[in-house]
Amino acid sequence: MSYTIDGKTGPWELVIGLEVHAQVISRAKLFSGAATVFGGAPNSQVSFIDAAFPGMLPVINRECVAQAVRTGLGLNAEIHLESRFDRKNYFYADLPAGYQISQYQHPIVGRGVIEIELADGEVRQIGITRLHLEQDAGKSLHDQHPTKSYIDLNRAGVALMEIVSEPDLRSPEEAGAYLRKLRTVLRYLGTCDGNMDEGSMRADVNVSVRKSGEPFRTRCEVKNVNSVRFVMQAIEAEARRQIAVWEEGGTVLQETRLFEPARGITRSMRNKEDAHDYRYFPDPDLLPLKLDPAWVEALRADLPELPDAKKQRFMAEYGLPAYDAGVLVAEQASADYFEAVARGREGRFAANWVIGDLFAALNRTGRTIETSPVAPGALGELLDLVADGTINGRIAKDVFEDMVESGEAPAEIVARKNLRQVTDTGAIESAVASVLAANADKVAEYKSGKEKLFGFFVGQVMKAMAGKGNPALVNDVLRRHLA
């Protein structure tokens, strides 16, 4: 997909790379036993290690390591059997030790790839440079007091995976597709919940612009963007700012910036640090991390079915088009729901109901698939009533809406409201005769060549039968009478 932004001097190409910080799903932090539950009272989940008390030694959390390896395997990436932790030195009030334990030159996961699909169906491979483990900092609260900043260390020491992409993205749409796909993979793997509104997944966005065929120009990093929509807006805003600077004869400086969604602009935060500014050196309290190849292979064997594989299976097993399969596998809960409905039934029919009627009802009621008022078994029963001719498709829509409101079983609603489909040809013949007699002028128009009126007659007959006529029989009887 060719995406450019027009400036005064013609089109400019975007070059984008993302650094995604994904909080590892683990009950304990990376180097301490303190809890990681979101929403705890400030400073209630802090160990002596997290608070950097003198003499406290970090102990690696095995589950956090396993989660990083699982993620690397899910991204088709190299797993480094030996990696190393370093100290990244910088001062900030919510970093008690004055350094962050991270990985720099020897990360646990190396190069990988993630496949994205764009709105026009184009599929692109986006390179992963590396994934490394590091501990999170605390949180500074600047809105609790008029003259003071408060510090909450609950997040300090929580395990993060920093997933760094290659500069392969070329548009806001591609960046959005990449983030959504990465989040889906992490959720399938169970390694990060991807809740950007809670800060458990956030992105640093590297943006530069260039003329076609040019080498890369200077990039700027937009820090800590916490939604897919804001990432896409930040890329557009920063790219336009850089284009304006270059076209006015200026020079874009490498720096860290912040995005202000309300104003739709980025603003300077600080000059971009280079690696040597952080004075990286191996953490003397942690030995190199060595992984047993058999342990890695055991983790690989235990991986769940991932979205790309599930999509292909849905297309092959249930006969779904690529788009429908992609919508259903975007969230594991949606995929599981669909499979429960489709098992033993016609796949496309089930997919149409889940993607259409169910998703519309969830949006309307503000619910998620996990809290759906209609269980997959109940929706399956409704589809069975349509398939065996008990009700027609039009009546099924009304029954479904009743199920959403009442939670009642579909068969009970059909019985209580007497909604069974009319297949008695005598009743249909009578309704057709009445409709044609009442619309003699339109019958004449139909017979003179206005065949589009056939749909009008079908609608009138169904209305006369309160929607309960068998559509196929209604069509047959109408055609016979009009002939």
The 8 nearest C-alpha neighbors of each residue, nearest first, counted from 0:
[[1, 2, 121, 169, 117, 119, 170, 173],
 [0, 2, 3, 169, 170, 12, 13, 4],
 [3, 1, 170, 0, 169, 12, 4, 13],
 [2, 4, 12, 11, 10, 5, 1, 13],
 [5, 3, 11, 10, 6, 12, 2, 239],
 [4, 6, 10, 9, 11, 3, 7, 8],
 [7, 5, 9, 8, 10, 4, 242, 11],
 [6, 8, 9, 5, 246, 10, 243, 242],
 [7, 9, 6, 10, 246, 5, 11, 242],
 [10, 8, 6, 5, 7, 11, 4, 210],
 [9, 11, 5, 4, 3, 6, 12, 8],
 [12, 10, 210, 4, 3, 209, 5, 208],
 [11, 13, 3, 209, 208, 210, 211, 4],
 [14, 12, 208, 169, 207, 170, 15, 209],
 [13, 15, 207, 169, 206, 208, 166, 168],
 [16, 14, 206, 168, 166, 205, 169, 13],
 [15, 17, 166, 205, 164, 165, 204, 168],
 [18, 16, 204, 164, 203, 163, 19, 205],
 [17, 19, 163, 203, 202, 162, 164, 161],
 [18, 20, 202, 162, 161, 201, 17, 21],
 [21, 19, 161, 201, 200, 160, 202, 159],
 [20, 22, 200, 160, 159, 199, 19, 191],
 [23, 21, 159, 199, 191, 158, 200, 160],
 [22, 24, 191, 158, 159, 190, 25, 21],
 [25, 23, 191, 190, 22, 26, 192, 189],
 [26, 24, 27, 23, 63, 62, 28, 35],
 [25, 27, 35, 34, 24, 28, 36, 33],
 [28, 26, 34, 32, 33, 25, 35, 31],
 [29, 27, 157, 31, 158, 156, 30, 33],
 [28, 30, 158, 60, 157, 31, 59, 156],
 [31, 29, 58, 57, 59, 28, 60, 156],
 [32, 30, 28, 33, 29, 58, 48, 57],
 [31, 33, 27, 28, 34, 30, 46, 29],
 [32, 34, 27, 31, 44, 46, 45, 28],
 [35, 33, 27, 44, 26, 36, 32, 28],
 [34, 36, 26, 27, 28, 37, 157, 33],
 [37, 35, 34, 39, 38, 26, 44, 27],
 [38, 36, 39, 35, 197, 154, 153, 199],
 [37, 39, 36, 40, 41, 197, 153, 35],
 [38, 40, 37, 41, 36, 43, 44, 153],
 [39, 41, 43, 42, 38, 44, 153, 151],
 [42, 40, 151, 43, 39, 153, 152, 44],
 [41, 43, 153, 152, 151, 44, 45, 40],
 [42, 44, 41, 40, 45, 153, 39, 152],
 [45, 43, 153, 34, 33, 42, 46, 35],
 [44, 46, 153, 49, 33, 42, 43, 152],
 [45, 47, 49, 48, 33, 50, 31, 44],
 [46, 48, 50, 52, 49, 51, 55, 45],
 [49, 47, 51, 46, 50, 55, 52, 31],
 [50, 48, 46, 51, 47, 156, 45, 155],
 [49, 51, 47, 48, 52, 95, 46, 45],
 [52, 50, 48, 96, 49, 95, 47, 53],
 [51, 53, 47, 50, 55, 48, 54, 49],
 [54, 52, 55, 51, 48, 47, 56, 50],
 [53, 55, 56, 52, 51, 48, 47, 57],
 [56, 54, 48, 53, 52, 47, 57, 51],
 [57, 55, 54, 58, 284, 48, 30, 285],
 [56, 58, 30, 59, 31, 48, 55, 284],
 [59, 57, 30, 31, 60, 56, 285, 29],
 [58, 60, 30, 29, 61, 57, 31, 64],
 [59, 61, 29, 63, 62, 30, 58, 64],
 [62, 60, 64, 63, 59, 65, 29, 66],
 [63, 61, 65, 64, 60, 66, 25, 67],
 [64, 62, 66, 65, 61, 60, 67, 29],
 [63, 65, 61, 67, 62, 66, 68, 60],
 [66, 64, 62, 68, 63, 67, 69, 61],
 [65, 67, 63, 69, 64, 68, 190, 62],
 [68, 66, 70, 64, 65, 69, 71, 63],
 [67, 69, 71, 65, 70, 66, 72, 64],
 [70, 68, 66, 72, 71, 67, 65, 73],
 [69, 71, 73, 67, 68, 72, 66, 74],
 [70, 72, 68, 74, 76, 73, 69, 108],
 [73, 71, 75, 69, 74, 70, 76, 68],
 [72, 74, 70, 71, 75, 69, 184, 188],
 [73, 75, 71, 76, 72, 111, 112, 113],
 [76, 74, 72, 111, 73, 112, 71, 77],
 [111, 75, 77, 71, 110, 74, 72, 109],
 [78, 76, 109, 110, 108, 79, 111, 71],
 [77, 79, 108, 80, 109, 107, 76, 71],
 [80, 78, 107, 81, 108, 77, 82, 109],
 [79, 81, 290, 289, 78, 82, 291, 292],
 [80, 82, 289, 79, 288, 290, 287, 83],
 [81, 83, 105, 288, 107, 106, 287, 79],
 [84, 82, 287, 105, 288, 102, 85, 106],
 [83, 85, 102, 101, 282, 281, 100, 285],
 [86, 84, 281, 282, 280, 101, 102, 100],
 [85, 87, 100, 282, 279, 280, 99, 98],
 [86, 88, 279, 99, 98, 277, 100, 85],
 [89, 87, 98, 277, 278, 86, 97, 99],
 [88, 90, 98, 97, 277, 87, 91, 99],
 [91, 89, 97, 92, 94, 88, 98, 95],
 [90, 92, 94, 93, 89, 97, 95, 98],
 [91, 93, 94, 95, 90, 139, 150, 97],
 [92, 94, 137, 91, 138, 95, 150, 139],
 [93, 95, 91, 136, 92, 97, 96, 137],
 [96, 94, 97, 51, 50, 93, 92, 91],
 [97, 95, 51, 98, 94, 50, 99, 52],
 [98, 96, 90, 95, 94, 89, 88, 91],
 [99, 97, 88, 87, 96, 89, 86, 100],
 [98, 100, 87, 86, 101, 88, 134, 97],
 [101, 99, 86, 85, 133, 134, 87, 84],
 [100, 102, 133, 85, 84, 99, 132, 86],
 [103, 101, 84, 85, 106, 131, 132, 83],
 [102, 104, 105, 106, 85, 101, 84, 131],
 [103, 105, 106, 102, 83, 82, 85, 84],
 [104, 106, 82, 83, 103, 102, 107, 84],
 [107, 105, 131, 102, 82, 108, 103, 104],
 [106, 108, 82, 79, 131, 78, 130, 105],
 [109, 107, 78, 130, 106, 129, 79, 77],
 [110, 108, 129, 77, 76, 78, 128, 130],
 [111, 109, 128, 76, 129, 127, 77, 108],
 [76, 110, 112, 127, 75, 74, 126, 77],
 [113, 111, 126, 127, 125, 74, 75, 124],
 [112, 114, 125, 124, 74, 126, 115, 111],
 [115, 113, 124, 123, 125, 112, 122, 116],
 [116, 114, 123, 122, 177, 176, 124, 113],
 [115, 117, 122, 121, 120, 123, 118, 114],
 [118, 116, 120, 121, 119, 122, 115, 176],
 [117, 119, 120, 116, 121, 172, 176, 173],
 [118, 120, 117, 121, 116, 0, 122, 322],
 [121, 119, 117, 118, 116, 122, 322, 321],
 [120, 122, 117, 119, 116, 123, 0, 118],
 [123, 121, 116, 115, 120, 117, 114, 124],
 [124, 122, 115, 114, 125, 116, 121, 117],
 [123, 125, 114, 113, 112, 126, 115, 122],
 [126, 124, 113, 112, 167, 114, 123, 127],
 [125, 127, 112, 165, 164, 111, 128, 124],
 [126, 128, 164, 111, 112, 110, 165, 129],
 [129, 127, 110, 164, 163, 165, 109, 126],
 [130, 128, 109, 110, 108, 163, 127, 162],
 [131, 129, 162, 108, 161, 160, 163, 109],
 [130, 132, 106, 161, 160, 107, 102, 108],
 [133, 131, 160, 159, 101, 102, 161, 158],
 [132, 134, 101, 159, 100, 158, 102, 160],
 [133, 135, 156, 158, 157, 159, 100, 29],
 [134, 136, 156, 157, 155, 159, 158, 154],
 [135, 137, 155, 94, 93, 154, 156, 134],
 [138, 136, 155, 152, 93, 154, 151, 94],
 [137, 139, 151, 93, 150, 152, 140, 136],
 [140, 138, 150, 149, 93, 141, 151, 148],
 [141, 139, 149, 148, 142, 150, 138, 143],
 [140, 142, 148, 143, 139, 149, 144, 147],
 [143, 141, 140, 144, 145, 148, 149, 147],
 [142, 144, 141, 140, 145, 149, 148, 147],
 [143, 145, 147, 146, 142, 148, 141, 149],
 [146, 144, 147, 143, 142, 141, 148, 149],
 [147, 145, 144, 148, 141, 143, 142, 149],
 [148, 146, 144, 145, 149, 141, 143, 142],
 [149, 147, 141, 140, 139, 150, 144, 146],
 [150, 148, 140, 139, 141, 147, 151, 143],
 [149, 151, 139, 138, 140, 93, 152, 148],
 [150, 152, 138, 41, 42, 153, 137, 139],
 [153, 151, 137, 155, 42, 154, 138, 45],
 [154, 152, 44, 42, 155, 45, 151, 41],
 [153, 155, 137, 152, 157, 156, 136, 135],
 [156, 154, 137, 136, 152, 135, 153, 157],
 [155, 157, 134, 135, 49, 28, 29, 154],
 [156, 158, 28, 135, 134, 154, 155, 29],
 [159, 157, 29, 134, 23, 28, 133, 22],
 [160, 158, 22, 133, 21, 23, 132, 134],
 [159, 161, 132, 21, 131, 20, 162, 130],
 [160, 162, 20, 131, 130, 19, 159, 163],
 [161, 163, 130, 19, 18, 160, 129, 20],
 [164, 162, 18, 128, 129, 127, 17, 161],
 [165, 163, 127, 128, 17, 16, 126, 18],
 [164, 166, 126, 167, 128, 127, 16, 163],
 [167, 165, 16, 15, 168, 14, 164, 17],
 [168, 166, 165, 125, 169, 15, 16, 126],
 [169, 167, 15, 166, 173, 170, 14, 174],
 [168, 170, 13, 14, 15, 167, 173, 2],
 [171, 169, 173, 172, 2, 168, 13, 174],
 [170, 172, 231, 174, 173, 234, 175, 235],
 [171, 173, 175, 170, 174, 176, 231, 117],
 [174, 172, 176, 170, 175, 171, 168, 177],
 [173, 175, 177, 171, 172, 176, 168, 178],
 [176, 174, 172, 178, 173, 177, 227, 171],
 [175, 177, 173, 179, 174, 178, 180, 115],
 [178, 176, 174, 180, 175, 179, 115, 181],
 [179, 177, 181, 175, 180, 176, 182, 174],
 [178, 180, 182, 176, 181, 177, 175, 183],
 [179, 181, 183, 177, 182, 178, 176, 184],
 [182, 180, 178, 184, 183, 179, 177, 185],
 [181, 183, 185, 179, 180, 184, 193, 178],
 [182, 184, 180, 186, 181, 185, 329, 187],
 [183, 185, 187, 181, 186, 182, 188, 180],
 [186, 184, 188, 182, 191, 190, 183, 187],
 [185, 187, 189, 183, 188, 184, 192, 191],
 [188, 186, 184, 189, 185, 183, 331, 305],
 [187, 189, 185, 186, 190, 184, 303, 70],
 [188, 190, 186, 187, 191, 185, 192, 24],
 [189, 191, 24, 188, 66, 185, 23, 186],
 [192, 190, 23, 24, 185, 193, 22, 189],
 [191, 193, 186, 194, 190, 189, 24, 185],
 [194, 192, 200, 191, 182, 195, 199, 186],
 [195, 193, 196, 197, 199, 192, 200, 198],
 [194, 196, 200, 198, 197, 225, 199, 193],
 [195, 197, 194, 198, 225, 226, 199, 200],
 [198, 196, 195, 194, 199, 37, 200, 225],
 [199, 197, 195, 200, 196, 201, 194, 225],
 [198, 200, 22, 194, 197, 195, 21, 193],
 [201, 199, 21, 195, 193, 198, 20, 194],
 [202, 200, 225, 20, 224, 223, 19, 195],
 [201, 203, 19, 224, 223, 18, 20, 204],
 [202, 204, 222, 18, 223, 221, 17, 224],
 [203, 205, 17, 221, 220, 202, 16, 206],
 [206, 204, 220, 16, 15, 219, 17, 218],
 [207, 205, 15, 218, 219, 14, 204, 220],
 [206, 208, 218, 14, 217, 13, 216, 219],
 [209, 207, 13, 12, 14, 11, 238, 216],
 [210, 208, 12, 11, 213, 216, 211, 215],
 [209, 211, 11, 213, 12, 212, 10, 208],
 [210, 212, 213, 12, 209, 11, 10, 214],
 [211, 213, 210, 214, 209, 12, 215, 11],
 [212, 214, 210, 211, 209, 215, 216, 12],
 [215, 213, 216, 212, 209, 210, 211, 208],
 [214, 216, 213, 209, 217, 207, 208, 14],
 [215, 217, 207, 209, 218, 214, 208, 213],
 [218, 216, 253, 207, 251, 215, 252, 219],
 [219, 217, 207, 206, 253, 205, 216, 220],
 [218, 220, 253, 254, 206, 205, 255, 207],
 [219, 221, 205, 255, 204, 256, 222, 254],
 [222, 220, 256, 204, 257, 203, 255, 205],
 [221, 223, 203, 257, 224, 220, 256, 204],
 [224, 222, 203, 202, 201, 225, 221, 257],
 [225, 223, 202, 201, 222, 230, 226, 203],
 [224, 226, 201, 195, 223, 196, 202, 198],
 [227, 225, 229, 228, 195, 224, 230, 196],
 [226, 228, 230, 229, 175, 231, 178, 225],
 [229, 227, 231, 226, 230, 232, 175, 233],
 [228, 230, 232, 226, 231, 227, 233, 224],
 [231, 229, 233, 227, 228, 232, 224, 226],
 [230, 232, 171, 228, 234, 229, 233, 175],
 [231, 233, 229, 235, 234, 230, 236, 228],
 [232, 234, 230, 236, 235, 231, 229, 237],
 [235, 233, 237, 231, 232, 236, 238, 171],
 [234, 236, 232, 238, 233, 237, 239, 231],
 [237, 235, 233, 239, 234, 238, 264, 232],
 [238, 236, 240, 234, 239, 235, 233, 265],
 [237, 239, 241, 235, 240, 236, 234, 242],
 [240, 238, 242, 236, 237, 241, 243, 235],
 [241, 239, 237, 243, 238, 242, 236, 244],
 [242, 240, 244, 238, 243, 239, 237, 245],
 [241, 243, 239, 245, 244, 240, 246, 238],
 [242, 244, 246, 240, 241, 245, 247, 239],
 [245, 243, 241, 249, 247, 242, 246, 240],
 [244, 246, 249, 242, 248, 247, 243, 250],
 [247, 245, 243, 248, 244, 242, 8, 7],
 [248, 246, 244, 245, 249, 243, 242, 250],
 [249, 247, 245, 246, 244, 250, 243, 251],
 [250, 248, 244, 245, 247, 251, 246, 243],
 [251, 249, 245, 252, 244, 248, 241, 217],
 [250, 252, 217, 241, 244, 253, 249, 245],
 [253, 251, 254, 250, 217, 219, 218, 270],
 [254, 252, 219, 271, 218, 217, 251, 270],
 [253, 255, 271, 270, 219, 252, 269, 220],
 [254, 256, 220, 271, 269, 268, 221, 270],
 [257, 255, 267, 221, 268, 266, 220, 222],
 [258, 256, 221, 265, 266, 222, 268, 267],
 [257, 259, 265, 264, 233, 260, 266, 221],
 [258, 260, 264, 261, 262, 263, 265, 257],
 [261, 259, 263, 262, 258, 229, 264, 232],
 [262, 260, 259, 263, 264, 258, 229, 265],
 [263, 261, 260, 264, 259, 265, 258, 236],
 [262, 264, 260, 261, 259, 236, 265, 232],
 [265, 263, 259, 262, 236, 258, 266, 260],
 [264, 266, 258, 257, 259, 256, 237, 236],
 [267, 265, 256, 257, 268, 258, 264, 259],
 [266, 268, 256, 269, 255, 257, 265, 254],
 [269, 267, 256, 255, 257, 266, 270, 254],
 [270, 268, 255, 267, 254, 271, 256, 272],
 [271, 269, 254, 255, 272, 253, 268, 267],
 [270, 272, 254, 255, 253, 269, 273, 220],
 [271, 273, 276, 270, 274, 277, 254, 275],
 [274, 272, 276, 275, 271, 277, 270, 278],
 [273, 275, 276, 277, 272, 278, 279, 87],
 [274, 276, 278, 277, 273, 279, 272, 87],
 [277, 275, 274, 273, 278, 272, 88, 279],
 [276, 278, 88, 275, 87, 274, 279, 89],
 [279, 277, 275, 276, 88, 280, 87, 274],
 [280, 278, 87, 86, 277, 85, 88, 275],
 [279, 281, 85, 86, 282, 278, 87, 283],
 [282, 280, 85, 283, 84, 86, 279, 83],
 [281, 283, 85, 86, 284, 285, 84, 280],
 [282, 284, 285, 281, 286, 85, 280, 86],
 [283, 285, 282, 56, 286, 57, 281, 58],
 [286, 284, 283, 282, 287, 84, 57, 58],
 [285, 287, 288, 284, 83, 283, 282, 84],
 [288, 286, 83, 82, 289, 285, 81, 84],
 [287, 289, 82, 81, 83, 286, 290, 80],
 [290, 288, 81, 80, 287, 82, 291, 79],
 [291, 289, 80, 292, 81, 288, 295, 294],
 [290, 292, 294, 293, 295, 289, 80, 296],
 [293, 291, 295, 294, 290, 296, 80, 297],
 [294, 292, 296, 295, 291, 297, 290, 298],
 [293, 295, 297, 291, 292, 296, 298, 290],
 [296, 294, 292, 298, 297, 293, 299, 291],
 [297, 295, 299, 293, 298, 294, 300, 292],
 [296, 298, 294, 300, 299, 295, 293, 301],
 [299, 297, 295, 301, 296, 300, 294, 302],
 [300, 298, 296, 297, 301, 302, 295, 72],
 [301, 299, 297, 298, 302, 296, 303, 295],
 [300, 302, 298, 299, 297, 303, 296, 69],
 [303, 301, 299, 300, 298, 304, 188, 69],
 [304, 302, 305, 301, 188, 187, 300, 299],
 [303, 305, 309, 308, 302, 306, 187, 307],
 [304, 306, 308, 307, 303, 309, 187, 184],
 [307, 305, 309, 308, 328, 310, 184, 304],
 [308, 306, 310, 309, 305, 311, 328, 114],
 [307, 309, 311, 310, 306, 305, 312, 304],
 [310, 308, 306, 312, 311, 307, 305, 313],
 [311, 309, 313, 307, 324, 312, 308, 306],
 [310, 312, 314, 308, 309, 313, 315, 307],
 [313, 311, 309, 315, 314, 310, 316, 308],
 [314, 312, 310, 316, 317, 311, 315, 324],
 [313, 315, 319, 318, 311, 312, 317, 316],
 [316, 314, 312, 318, 313, 317, 311, 319],
 [315, 317, 313, 312, 314, 318, 319, 346],
 [318, 316, 346, 313, 319, 314, 315, 347],
 [317, 319, 314, 315, 316, 346, 347, 320],
 [320, 318, 314, 317, 347, 324, 323, 313],
 [321, 319, 322, 323, 314, 324, 318, 347],
 [320, 322, 324, 323, 325, 319, 314, 310],
 [321, 323, 325, 324, 320, 326, 319, 120],
 [324, 322, 326, 325, 320, 321, 319, 327],
 [323, 325, 321, 327, 310, 322, 326, 319],
 [324, 326, 322, 328, 323, 327, 310, 321],
 [327, 325, 323, 329, 324, 328, 322, 354],
 [326, 328, 334, 324, 325, 333, 329, 323],
 [327, 329, 334, 330, 325, 326, 306, 331],
 [330, 328, 326, 327, 325, 183, 331, 306],
 [331, 329, 328, 333, 332, 183, 334, 327],
 [330, 332, 334, 333, 328, 335, 187, 329],
 [331, 333, 335, 330, 334, 336, 368, 369],
 [334, 332, 336, 330, 331, 335, 327, 337],
 [333, 335, 328, 331, 327, 337, 332, 336],
 [334, 336, 332, 338, 333, 337, 331, 339],
 [337, 335, 333, 339, 334, 338, 375, 332],
 [338, 336, 340, 334, 339, 335, 341, 333],
 [337, 339, 341, 335, 340, 336, 342, 334],
 [338, 340, 336, 337, 342, 341, 375, 335],
 [341, 339, 379, 337, 375, 338, 342, 376],
 [342, 340, 338, 344, 346, 349, 339, 337],
 [341, 343, 344, 339, 340, 338, 346, 345],
 [342, 344, 341, 345, 340, 346, 339, 379],
 [345, 343, 341, 342, 346, 349, 340, 348],
 [344, 346, 348, 347, 349, 341, 343, 317],
 [347, 345, 317, 349, 341, 348, 344, 350],
 [348, 346, 350, 349, 319, 345, 351, 318],
 [347, 349, 351, 346, 350, 345, 352, 344],
 [348, 350, 346, 352, 347, 341, 351, 353],
 [349, 351, 347, 353, 352, 348, 354, 346],
 [352, 350, 348, 354, 349, 355, 353, 347],
 [351, 353, 355, 356, 349, 350, 354, 357],
 [352, 354, 357, 350, 351, 355, 356, 358],
 [355, 353, 351, 358, 352, 350, 357, 356],
 [356, 354, 352, 351, 353, 358, 357, 359],
 [355, 357, 359, 352, 358, 353, 360, 354],
 [356, 358, 353, 360, 359, 355, 361, 352],
 [357, 359, 361, 354, 360, 356, 355, 362],
 [360, 358, 362, 356, 357, 361, 355, 363],
 [361, 359, 363, 357, 358, 362, 364, 356],
 [360, 362, 366, 358, 364, 363, 359, 365],
 [363, 361, 365, 359, 360, 364, 358, 366],
 [362, 364, 360, 361, 365, 359, 366, 358],
 [363, 365, 361, 366, 362, 360, 359, 367],
 [366, 364, 362, 363, 361, 367, 360, 370],
 [367, 365, 361, 364, 370, 371, 362, 368],
 [366, 368, 370, 369, 371, 361, 365, 362],
 [367, 369, 371, 370, 333, 332, 366, 361],
 [368, 370, 367, 371, 332, 366, 333, 336],
 [371, 369, 367, 368, 366, 372, 373, 361],
 [370, 372, 368, 373, 369, 367, 366, 374],
 [371, 373, 403, 406, 370, 374, 402, 404],
 [374, 372, 371, 403, 377, 375, 378, 402],
 [373, 375, 377, 376, 372, 378, 371, 336],
 [376, 374, 378, 340, 377, 336, 339, 379],
 [375, 377, 379, 374, 378, 380, 340, 339],
 [378, 376, 380, 374, 379, 375, 373, 408],
 [379, 377, 381, 375, 380, 376, 382, 374],
 [378, 380, 340, 376, 382, 377, 381, 375],
 [381, 379, 383, 377, 378, 382, 376, 384],
 [382, 380, 378, 384, 383, 379, 409, 377],
 [383, 381, 379, 385, 384, 380, 386, 378],
 [382, 384, 386, 380, 385, 381, 387, 379],
 [385, 383, 389, 381, 382, 387, 386, 390],
 [386, 384, 382, 390, 388, 383, 391, 387],
 [385, 387, 383, 388, 384, 382, 389, 390],
 [388, 386, 384, 385, 389, 383, 390, 382],
 [387, 389, 385, 390, 386, 384, 391, 420],
 [388, 390, 384, 419, 420, 387, 385, 391],
 [391, 389, 420, 385, 419, 388, 384, 394],
 [392, 390, 394, 393, 385, 395, 420, 469],
 [391, 393, 395, 394, 385, 396, 390, 470],
 [394, 392, 395, 396, 391, 466, 397, 390],
 [393, 395, 397, 396, 391, 392, 390, 398],
 [396, 394, 392, 398, 393, 397, 399, 391],
 [397, 395, 399, 394, 393, 398, 400, 392],
 [398, 396, 400, 394, 399, 395, 401, 393],
 [399, 397, 395, 401, 400, 396, 402, 394],
 [398, 400, 402, 396, 401, 397, 395, 403],
 [401, 399, 403, 397, 402, 398, 404, 396],
 [400, 402, 398, 404, 399, 403, 405, 397],
 [403, 401, 406, 399, 405, 407, 400, 404],
 [404, 402, 400, 401, 372, 406, 405, 373],
 [403, 405, 401, 402, 406, 400, 372, 407],
 [406, 404, 407, 402, 403, 401, 372, 400],
 [405, 407, 402, 403, 404, 372, 373, 408],
 [406, 408, 405, 402, 409, 412, 411, 401],
 [409, 407, 411, 410, 377, 412, 406, 402],
 [408, 410, 412, 411, 381, 413, 407, 398],
 [411, 409, 413, 412, 408, 414, 381, 384],
 [410, 412, 414, 408, 409, 413, 415, 407],
 [411, 413, 415, 409, 414, 410, 416, 408],
 [414, 412, 418, 410, 416, 411, 415, 417],
 [413, 415, 417, 411, 412, 416, 410, 418],
 [414, 416, 412, 413, 417, 411, 418, 410],
 [415, 417, 413, 418, 414, 412, 411, 419],
 [418, 416, 414, 413, 415, 419, 412, 420],
 [419, 417, 413, 416, 420, 467, 414, 390],
 [420, 418, 390, 389, 417, 413, 421, 467],
 [419, 421, 390, 467, 389, 468, 469, 391],
 [422, 420, 468, 467, 423, 469, 419, 426],
 [421, 423, 469, 424, 420, 468, 472, 427],
 [424, 422, 425, 426, 421, 427, 468, 428],
 [425, 423, 427, 426, 428, 422, 472, 476],
 [424, 426, 428, 423, 427, 429, 422, 430],
 [427, 425, 429, 424, 428, 423, 430, 421],
 [426, 428, 424, 430, 429, 425, 431, 473],
 [429, 427, 425, 431, 426, 430, 424, 432],
 [428, 430, 426, 432, 427, 431, 425, 433],
 [429, 431, 427, 433, 432, 428, 460, 434],
 [432, 430, 428, 434, 433, 429, 460, 427],
 [431, 433, 429, 435, 430, 434, 436, 428],
 [432, 434, 436, 430, 431, 435, 437, 429],
 [433, 435, 437, 431, 436, 432, 430, 438],
 [436, 434, 438, 432, 437, 433, 439, 431],
 [435, 437, 433, 434, 438, 439, 432, 431],
 [436, 438, 434, 435, 439, 433, 432, 440],
 [439, 437, 435, 441, 440, 436, 434, 442],
 [438, 440, 442, 441, 436, 437, 435, 443],
 [439, 441, 443, 442, 438, 444, 437, 445],
 [442, 440, 444, 443, 438, 439, 445, 452],
 [441, 443, 439, 445, 444, 440, 446, 438],
 [442, 444, 446, 440, 441, 445, 447, 439],
 [445, 443, 441, 447, 442, 446, 449, 440],
 [446, 444, 449, 442, 450, 447, 448, 443],
 [445, 447, 443, 448, 444, 442, 449, 481],
 [446, 448, 444, 445, 443, 449, 450, 442],
 [447, 449, 446, 445, 450, 444, 451, 443],
 [450, 448, 445, 451, 444, 452, 447, 446],
 [449, 451, 452, 445, 448, 453, 446, 444],
 [452, 450, 453, 449, 454, 445, 455, 448],
 [453, 451, 455, 450, 454, 445, 449, 456],
 [452, 454, 456, 451, 455, 450, 457, 445],
 [455, 453, 457, 452, 456, 458, 451, 450],
 [454, 456, 452, 458, 453, 457, 459, 451],
 [455, 457, 459, 453, 458, 454, 460, 452],
 [458, 456, 454, 460, 455, 459, 461, 453],
 [457, 459, 455, 461, 456, 460, 462, 454],
 [460, 458, 462, 456, 461, 457, 463, 455],
 [461, 459, 463, 457, 462, 458, 431, 430],
 [462, 460, 466, 464, 458, 463, 459, 468],
 [463, 461, 459, 465, 464, 460, 466, 458],
 [462, 464, 460, 461, 465, 459, 430, 466],
 [463, 465, 461, 462, 466, 467, 468, 460],
 [466, 464, 462, 467, 463, 461, 468, 460],
 [465, 467, 461, 464, 462, 468, 394, 393],
 [468, 466, 420, 465, 421, 464, 469, 418],
 [467, 469, 421, 420, 466, 464, 461, 470],
 [468, 470, 472, 471, 422, 421, 420, 473],
 [471, 469, 473, 472, 468, 474, 391, 461],
 [470, 472, 474, 473, 469, 475, 468, 476],
 [471, 473, 475, 474, 469, 470, 476, 422],
 [474, 472, 470, 476, 471, 475, 477, 469],
 [473, 475, 471, 477, 472, 476, 470, 478],
 [476, 474, 472, 478, 477, 473, 479, 471],
 [475, 477, 479, 473, 478, 474, 472, 480],
 [478, 476, 480, 474, 479, 475, 481, 473],
 [477, 479, 481, 475, 476, 480, 482, 474],
 [478, 480, 476, 482, 477, 481, 475, 474],
 [479, 481, 477, 482, 478, 476, 432, 431],
 [482, 480, 478, 479, 477, 442, 446, 445],
 [481, 479, 480, 478, 446, 477, 476, 445]]
